[in-house]
Every structure is written in C-alpha cells, then in structure tokens.
Amino acid sequence: MELQLEKIFIKEVKFGQENRIADGVLTINREGLLEKVRDDHRIACLDLEIVRPGDDVRIMPVKDVIEPRCKISGGEMFPGFTGDDDTVGSGITRVLSGAAVVTTGKVVGFQEGIIDMQGPGADYTPFSRTINIVITCEVKEGVKQHVHEEVLRLLGLTAANYIGEAAREAEQEVEEVRKYEHKPLLEACSLNGGLPIVGYVYMLQSQGLLHDTYVYGVDAKEILPTLISPTEVMDGAIVSGNCVSACDKNTTYFHQNNPIIEELYEKHGRDLNFVGVIITNENVTLADKERSSSFTARLAEKIGLEAAIVSEEGFGNPDADLIMNCRKLEERGVRTVLVTDEFAGRDGASQSLADSAPEADAVISSGNANEVIELPALGRVIGHDRYADSIAGGFSGSLKDDGSIEVELQAIIGATNELGFNRLTAREF
Amino acid sequence: MSERKSQMKNKVENNRELSTERNKEKQRQRRIDNREAAFGETVFAETEGLETECLGAEFSEVEGAEAECKNKLRVVHYLNQFFGQLGGEEKADLPPRMQEGPVGPGQALNAELNEVAEIEATIICGDGYFNENKEAAADRVKEILMELKPDLVVAGPAFNAGRYGMACGAVAEIAAGLEIPVVSGIFPENPGYEMYRQYGYFIETSDSAAGMRKAVPEMAEFIKYFWETGGNPGRPEEAGYLPRGIRRNLFAEERGARRAVNMLLQKIRGEEFTSEYPMPSFDRVEPAAPLEDLSQARIALVTSGGIVPNGNPDRIESSSASKFGRYQIDDFDDLNETSHETAHGGYDPVFANEDADCVLPVDVLRDLEEEGRIGKLHEFYYSTVGNGTSVASARTFAREIAEELLEDGVQAVILTST
C-alpha cells in the first residue's frame, strides 16, 4: 500500500468566478461553496470569509479546522461522510497546504475555542499561520447540541472537499511529492533487519455525546482497538466530532497531518521500523477502559512491537486510559513514550494528570493548559466573543469591556495539542 | 510514608548531582551569559561578575544600570532565636520581634551582597512560638512586612532544623502572598521544603549549621543572580535553586512529536533521557468506616457534576472551577428543567439540563427518606465542576465542604460525578 502525497503551497486565497489554483493562489467561487453547504434544513444562516495570518481578527468559538485535500486516485476523502464507504490510504492525494477551513457560529457545548490571527494568542495556535476560509453557521431554534455539532461537522467536511477539488485540475505543478509506503505486516516486520519494531497507539476521544471521533464514519466509542494504516489517516479516515477543550482536541486538520506519524516516517528505515498504528478509544466506563487497554496491549504484542508512542486526546478522565495503556504495554515489554498536556492549575503547582504510574517514565509534555493568557482586543471578531466567560478555560470576567479576553490556554484551539504538533511544553521551576 | 521518603531521597540525589563541579561551572557560565545579555557587554565574562564591586560603576554608559545599582534591594531577614542571637531552646517561645540591620548570619550575608542588596531589618522569632502560635506569629510577620515593604525576604538558612524550616517556609508563604520574593536556604529533607517550596527559592544547604560558611555565599550568589535576571532566574538546574514544584510553560526547540520519537529511541537504546513530566505519587484517602444505621443518618449530596440552580447564581466556571456552591434543596422533591441545570463543560448537558436528578439524585433520596431507609437528606447540597479543576483547588473545596458538613451534623455523603 502506497500513498503519494502531493502538496501545493497556497499563498493566497480569494473569492472569484470559479474554483481554481494558479501560482499559489486559490480562487473559490463563494456562491458555489455556499450553495454546496447550504443544503441542510437545520441551517438558519451562513456566512463565509477569508482570514489571513497577521489579520486583526479573532475567530471564536471555533468547532473544527479541516485541511482541504483532494483524492486524485484511490477512493474518496473522508470515507463514511462525504466519501463512499470504501477504504482510503493509497493512490494519490493532493493537499492545499497552508489553507484551512474553519467552522464557527454560536457555541455548541462549552468547549470550543479561539483563533487569534495576531497578537500573543497567535503564538499558541497553529491556525494563526494558515489562510483560513471561515464559515460562520447558525442553526435553527430548537436544534439540540449533538445535532448542532453534526451539522457543523458535515458542513466543514463538505466545504473542505469542495475547495480541495480545485487541486484536481490545478494550473500549476505540485511543489512537494512524498511517497508513504505501508507494507503488509509480515513483510514490514521482516524488513530493516535489526531496527527496533515501533508502533503508534493513537487514542481517540470517545467520552460520549459531543466527545466523539469517527473512524470511517463509525463512532470510535463502538470500536475495539484495531490497526489502521498511517496513510488512511492522511486521507481523512479519522474525523473529529468533538467539543472537548479547545487546547487539546484533535481537530480533523490535526488527524490529517498527524505529526507523530510524520516523525515516525522520518526515522523509518534508518533508526526504527515503523510498522503500524493502533487506534483505540477513551470511553468513560471502567469496563470499557479495561477492555480497550487490554486489547491495545495484546494487539501490540501480537504484531511484535518493541516500543510505541502513545498519544492522548483530552484530559482528566482519559488520563486513566493513557496510564492503563502505558502500564499494560510496558507489562508486555513494549516500551512507551506518552504524549500529553498538563492541567497543573493556574499557578502550576498542582498535579498535572489525574492518574499516574511508575511505568510512565517517559512523558512528552505539550504544556500546562491552565496557564492564563491575556488576549488583547482585536479589530474584529468572527463568531461571538460573548462566550469567553463560559467556554472551557474562561471564567466569570474573562471578557473585558474593552474587548480583551483573559483566559487559560485551554480556550485556544490546538494550544496544547497532544499529538505534539507544537513546540509548547512545560517544565518544573 | 516510605514512598515519600524514597521520593525525597531521589530528590536529594538529584540535587546532589546538581552540585557537581561540572554543573556549578555550567551555572556560572550561564550567569555570565545572562549578564552579557542583560548588559550587552562581553567584557563581563572576564571580570567574573561576582567579584565586581558595583555593576553600574563599571558599566555606567549602559543606560539604567547605574540607577539600578543605586537602588539596592531592600532586604528583610528572618531568623530563629538561636541564629538571631537571643538564646537557645530556653528562648524558643519568644514571639516575633524586629531589629534594625543584619544580625548573626545576616552580617556575613550582608557583606557578600555588598552593593546589590542591604539587609534593613531582621525579624527574629522563637521556633517553638512560631510553630505553636502559627496564626499570631504569621500575623505579626505579615504586619512587619507590610510596614517595611522590602524588595526581598531572606529566611534562614534553616539547614535540617524541622521547626525552623517550617517557620522559614511559612514566612515564605506570607511574603509570597504580599508578592515579595523570598530566598531561603534549606536541607532538602527538611519538611519545610516539601511543604512550602512553591513560595520561595530554596538554596540547598547541608543538614547542619556547620554548612553556614558555604550556605551564605551561595545564597548571596543566588540573590545577585535573581537581581540581575530581573526576578526571572530561569530553571532550577540553571540557576541553582531547589525545584519549586511549579510547572511553567516554555517553547522547546523542536515540536513535541519529534521530541517523542527521539525520546523513544533513547529509551529503546537504553540511553539516558529526561521525562518532561515526572510522575507524581498520589495521596490515597482511606474510606471512612461504614454507617451502622442508615435510617437515622443525615445524608448530604455533594457533586462535581456542576448541578446548579438555573442561571448558575455563583457563576461556577465550566472548567477549572475556582469555587463551589451551597444550595438549598429542602423545597425540592424532584429537580427539573425549570429548577436546575449543569454548569459543567465536560459532557453533553442535554439530559442533565432536562433532569438534573440524573447527576444529583434528589428524587431517589426523597423516596428513600419516605421509605425510612435514610434518616434525612441534608437541606443543602454542594456543587462544583470537576472538569479540569486542579487537585489543589479540589482539596481546598473538599476541606471547606467537609467542615461545614461536620458542623451541620451530617453523617454521610453521597459524592456524584459525571
């Protein structure tokens, strides 16, 4: 199985008569895109605009961020949603790198976040560095939260596909081509003789309504841990459907660009033999946690992993899953490195995780999400800043009269991403 | 206990490691680098800084440096009765008193600090008094500090003297509350360090006063460094203080995913690596003994599920709660969407908002009350949001709630989460 990932670097996005890409400029037919996503009786109103790095703009509350991609061959993007139900992960995928679809509108849950395109907040979110096609969508009165989430999720994926299609007939060369190979397991394990056999345990948020992730359209709550090829992930096999805290929810964009997968490929064949990805969930009951962690460890053992990176999504309750996965993997001789963020209190003096184990002796920290930041007022807000006090990471008085916002980093999209997307970390002082 | 001891031992070993010559040299070099950065002058590396008489005099052309030099740090020093030269154990019950200028080890310290800082006053208190009259002693120390408004408080060094260490720590906590930085010297196994380390910069000392000769210059050196770095001395291993247990954010050179793969390779190869988050050991709470007779018991409901009267009158946060609420439920047999809702941001609120009993089971407890299976449902329930709330906050809430429940004669509590 081989996926050829072709990147076009988007340097400018504008609205125009037709969808096209030329000289790094993506032109989107605004009416066409609105027409495409409007087809949902639950939507009350829609707006669409383009926001660039450095703009005097704040976007909030943000639900999801998606990278526009296009399957040239080998299936359809986002199988189970906008794509058909066949598997993905092979053929050619074209990426509109540097562009992102951002969905916003009235708050769904509490846990949706902020993207500042300039100022101190911009340093903490990777989406201050992408050109964002922002869709503000409001739903009709009486639409319940979980349905509201679904409307926005489908709309975001549909928009990303519509925009991504422009890459099919791009009037320019692709600028970066990379081939990601994924061999049958037996063959993969016998290759690269002597190199340590390494895997990735990819924990997916699945704590319940508004806390869901989808794999090929299946709610991850309902899965048993299973193998997925890293290239399937790049083709949108995993879709975010959750409203966990903005700082450490894996938006669909993060799944498409999973940096752990990228870094493991980087060392593959030289320092290690990257043979597979195990996806597992983070359900709320103890029985589910025990079952999933045991299955994960057994799968790892079965495919002969010597070591694995384990990444968490969310915090608190899933800390228990993280620690169980770690303990059970280590018990079977699979050495682990965990990637998590910290909730050490605003003063940084509290315990950072809700669970711990002596086996968890190798942890990568993506920062203390409780740390407070002052976000000065920006010229314009897309969406609604009135939710600043009530979103996770906000508190009474977060939104000041002058439009500035004092919040925990928790409220910033992707600030403490637990796939290790950023450079932010925390240390003891 | 033994776990804590071994933890301590590890800490001590780690700290010993820090004191190796190699690290000392690194620390020294860092300080010089920092000064260079601060003053934009390379000549500093040669002068070795610490022996420099006055930074400003040599670099008077550097804007601001001279002014800073004239404004020496105003220091208040805290000592116990022994080091304050008032007497031994027989004077341990002396209440806090203030003396002008440096006393005892303060004189040596003052000399070391020369142009950087000046000990203006010394607070002396008996170790026995401080530990037996904590509130009174703390109030007095606070009064003095509020009056003098020093730039810095120095406490000790306390070495391994338990009561003295606790007093130095408590002084650090008071000063921290007034936003005055604190430097102290302590032996890492002194309980005062574990208890109060977050409030000050504790410099490692030996376990007895025999180490004074070494402790004073090291504390002075740190104070100077603290001054030079504008109160941001950096990480413990760089600046030479004992870890304070405070997690602070910074940007690493490489993204997390790359650091993870590198750490995994180090772990596979058996190479040394440093976890970015050393696992804590948790305190385990022994459950209380079961009740003998439920039918006579007053039972309270306490929840971290965020159930509040509609409108969230206390504005409890949806995550990282800074407070809890106490609400009457005597008037309710059944909660519904017009009476209660959830403030919790960590789960879908639809069902809890429709029927808050599914998180705070008032309806079921009313039934049990009627059936005579429990004595009485306590007239108040307590609620906070557990989502992202720090352990320290949770512990504080729990203590306050438990005290009120005990006062109200509650025998048992049903804790509900989400």
Chai-1 contact restraints between the chains, C-beta under 6 A:
chainA,res_idxA,chainB,res_idxB,connection_type,confidence,min_distance_angstrom,max_distance_angstrom,comment,restraint_id
A,F110,B,S318,contact,1.0,0.0,6.0,A-B,restraint_1
A,F110,B,G345,contact,1.0,0.0,6.0,A-B,restraint_2
A,Q111,B,G345,contact,1.0,0.0,6.0,A-B,restraint_3
A,K144,B,V350,contact,1.0,0.0,6.0,A-B,restraint_4
A,Q145,B,V350,contact,1.0,0.0,6.0,A-B,restraint_5
A,P196,B,I268,contact,1.0,0.0,6.0,A-B,restraint_6
A,L209,B,D348,contact,1.0,0.0,6.0,A-B,restraint_7
A,L210,B,D348,contact,1.0,0.0,6.0,A-B,restraint_8
A,P259,B,A257,contact,1.0,0.0,6.0,A-B,restraint_9
A,I260,B,A257,contact,1.0,0.0,6.0,A-B,restraint_10
A,E263,B,A257,contact,1.0,0.0,6.0,A-B,restraint_11
A,E263,B,R258,contact,1.0,0.0,6.0,A-B,restraint_12
A,E263,B,V261,contact,1.0,0.0,6.0,A-B,restraint_13
A,K267,B,V261,contact,1.0,0.0,6.0,A-B,restraint_14
A,D271,B,L265,contact,1.0,0.0,6.0,A-B,restraint_15
A,A307,B,L264,contact,1.0,0.0,6.0,A-B,restraint_16
A,A307,B,I268,contact,1.0,0.0,6.0,A-B,restraint_17
A,I309,B,A260,contact,1.0,0.0,6.0,A-B,restraint_18
A,I309,B,L264,contact,1.0,0.0,6.0,A-B,restraint_19
A,R335,B,K267,contact,1.0,0.0,6.0,A-B,restraint_20
A,V337,B,A260,contact,1.0,0.0,6.0,A-B,restraint_21
A,V337,B,M263,contact,1.0,0.0,6.0,A-B,restraint_22
A,V337,B,L264,contact,1.0,0.0,6.0,A-B,restraint_23
A,V339,B,G256,contact,1.0,0.0,6.0,A-B,restraint_24
A,V339,B,A260,contact,1.0,0.0,6.0,A-B,restraint_25
A,E342,B,R247,contact,1.0,0.0,6.0,A-B,restraint_26
A,F343,B,G388,contact,1.0,0.0,6.0,A-B,restraint_27
A,A344,B,R247,contact,1.0,0.0,6.0,A-B,restraint_28
A,G345,B,S390,contact,1.0,0.0,6.0,A-B,restraint_29
A,G345,B,A392,contact,1.0,0.0,6.0,A-B,restraint_30
A,G348,B,I246,contact,1.0,0.0,6.0,A-B,restraint_31
A,G348,B,R247,contact,1.0,0.0,6.0,A-B,restraint_32
A,G348,B,R248,contact,1.0,0.0,6.0,A-B,restraint_33
A,A349,B,Q198,contact,1.0,0.0,6.0,A-B,restraint_34
A,A349,B,I246,contact,1.0,0.0,6.0,A-B,restraint_35
A,S350,B,S390,contact,1.0,0.0,6.0,A-B,restraint_36
A,S350,B,V391,contact,1.0,0.0,6.0,A-B,restraint_37
A,S350,B,A392,contact,1.0,0.0,6.0,A-B,restraint_38
A,Q351,B,P280,contact,1.0,0.0,6.0,A-B,restraint_39
A,Q351,B,V391,contact,1.0,0.0,6.0,A-B,restraint_40
A,S352,B,Y277,contact,1.0,0.0,6.0,A-B,restraint_41
A,S356,B,M279,contact,1.0,0.0,6.0,A-B,restraint_42
A,S356,B,P280,contact,1.0,0.0,6.0,A-B,restraint_43
A,A360,B,M279,contact,1.0,0.0,6.0,A-B,restraint_44
A,D361,B,S275,contact,1.0,0.0,6.0,A-B,restraint_45
A,A362,B,M263,contact,1.0,0.0,6.0,A-B,restraint_46
A,A362,B,K267,contact,1.0,0.0,6.0,A-B,restraint_47
A,A362,B,S275,contact,1.0,0.0,6.0,A-B,restraint_48
A,V363,B,S275,contact,1.0,0.0,6.0,A-B,restraint_49
A,V363,B,E276,contact,1.0,0.0,6.0,A-B,restraint_50
A,V363,B,Y277,contact,1.0,0.0,6.0,A-B,restraint_51
A,I364,B,G256,contact,1.0,0.0,6.0,A-B,restraint_52
A,I364,B,R259,contact,1.0,0.0,6.0,A-B,restraint_53
A,I364,B,A260,contact,1.0,0.0,6.0,A-B,restraint_54
A,I364,B,E276,contact,1.0,0.0,6.0,A-B,restraint_55
A,S365,B,E276,contact,1.0,0.0,6.0,A-B,restraint_56
A,S365,B,Y277,contact,1.0,0.0,6.0,A-B,restraint_57
A,S366,B,G256,contact,1.0,0.0,6.0,A-B,restraint_58
A,G367,B,N249,contact,1.0,0.0,6.0,A-B,restraint_59
A,N368,B,R247,contact,1.0,0.0,6.0,A-B,restraint_60
A,N368,B,N249,contact,1.0,0.0,6.0,A-B,restraint_61
A,N370,B,S320,contact,1.0,0.0,6.0,A-B,restraint_62
A,E371,B,N249,contact,1.0,0.0,6.0,A-B,restraint_63
A,S390,B,S318,contact,1.0,0.0,6.0,A-B,restraint_64
A,A392,B,S318,contact,1.0,0.0,6.0,A-B,restraint_65
A,A392,B,S319,contact,1.0,0.0,6.0,A-B,restraint_66
A,A392,B,G345,contact,1.0,0.0,6.0,A-B,restraint_67
A,F395,B,E317,contact,1.0,0.0,6.0,A-B,restraint_68
A,S396,B,R315,contact,1.0,0.0,6.0,A-B,restraint_69
A,G420,B,R255,contact,1.0,0.0,6.0,A-B,restraint_70
A,G420,B,G256,contact,1.0,0.0,6.0,A-B,restraint_71
A,G420,B,A257,contact,1.0,0.0,6.0,A-B,restraint_72
A,G420,B,A260,contact,1.0,0.0,6.0,A-B,restraint_73
A,R423,B,F251,contact,1.0,0.0,6.0,A-B,restraint_74
A,R423,B,A252,contact,1.0,0.0,6.0,A-B,restraint_75
A,R423,B,R255,contact,1.0,0.0,6.0,A-B,restraint_76
A,L424,B,F251,contact,1.0,0.0,6.0,A-B,restraint_77
A,T425,B,A252,contact,1.0,0.0,6.0,A-B,restraint_78
A,T425,B,E276,contact,1.0,0.0,6.0,A-B,restraint_79
A,A426,B,R247,contact,1.0,0.0,6.0,A-B,restraint_80
A,A426,B,N249,contact,1.0,0.0,6.0,A-B,restraint_81
A,E428,B,P243,contact,1.0,0.0,6.0,A-B,restraint_82
A,F429,B,R244,contact,1.0,0.0,6.0,A-B,restraint_83
A,F429,B,I246,contact,1.0,0.0,6.0,A-B,restraint_84
A,F429,B,R248,contact,1.0,0.0,6.0,A-B,restraint_85
